[in-house]
Amino acid sequence: MTSIRVALPLHLRNLAGVEGELSLEVGGSPTVSAVLDALEARHPTLRGTLRDHVSRKRRPFIRFFACEQDWSHEPPDAPLPEAIVQGREPLLIIGAMAGG
């Protein structure tokens, strides 16, 4: 098991009933998909907010950032960067904004 730090936006922290950064135990290869599986298992109220229930695709206004890089369009099973895996950096989950 690998401990992954996750930072959620305020509205998702409120929905999950948590404060601050989370630490999630992820089995197997640490990927965005594995982190989301662990997050939804620990906080079922988040199911469907980050990715579609059926297709498991990322919701349009959700973004994932790892080591200052946008991972939103990376394959969900791509291994996360070593700094995330080693706990030096959190995986950031951001609610994107639209409009003008």
N, C-alpha and C positions, 0 to 999 in steps of 0.2 A: 504494500500500500504506500502511496505517495500522498503527502499533504500538500494541497494546492491552495494558495491564497486567492480569494475572489473578492473583488470590489463591485458592489451593485449600486445603481442609482437610488436615490432616496425613496422614490415611489415603490420600487421593488423591495427595498429593505422594509418599508412599512407593511407591504402586503405579506411578506414572509415573517414579520414580527421580530426582526433582528436589528441590532445597532452595529455600526461600523463594519469592518472587514470580516469576511467569513474564512474559515479554514475547513476544507473538505478533504476527506480521505478518498482517494481515487485508486481503484484497483486496475491492474494491467498497465497498458501504455497510456500515459497522461495525454489526452487529446481534448479538444473543445467538447466533443460529443460525450466523452467519459465524465468531464467536469459537469456538464449539464445533467447527465444521468444522476450523478451524486447529489447535485443541487436539488433536483426535482424529487429525489427520494427523501431527502432530509426536510425539504420544505414543499410539500405537495401543493400548497396554494399557488406556487409559481408554475405549475404544469400548464402549458399552453400559452404562457405569457412571453416566453423567449423563443419558442419554436412551435410549429404546428403539431397538433396531437397525432395526426395520421402520417403526414409526410416527414415529420421531424426536421423540416427545413426552418432555418432562421426566419423569424418574423422580419418584415421589411424595415422597421424602424429600430431594430436592435443591432448593435455593433459590438464586436469583440476586439479588444486590443491587447497585444502581448508584446512587451518590451518596446513600447512606443510605435508598434507596427499594427496596421489594421489587418486583423485576421478574419474579418467578416466574410470574405469570399474564398478563404482557404478551404480545402476539403475538411469536413468536420472530424475526420479520423487522422488528420496530419498530426504528427508528434509536436507537442508544444516546445518552445525554446527552453534550453537548459536553465536559464535564470528563473523561469516560472516553475519548472520541475524541482529546482533546488530551494525554492521559497524566497529567493532574493527579490523577486518582483511578483506583484499580483496579476492575475488575469482580470482585466477591466471589462465589465459589461456595461455598455452605455446605451441610453435611450436617445436615438438620433432625433433631430428636429427638422422640420420642413416648413416651408412658407417663405414669405418675403415681405 
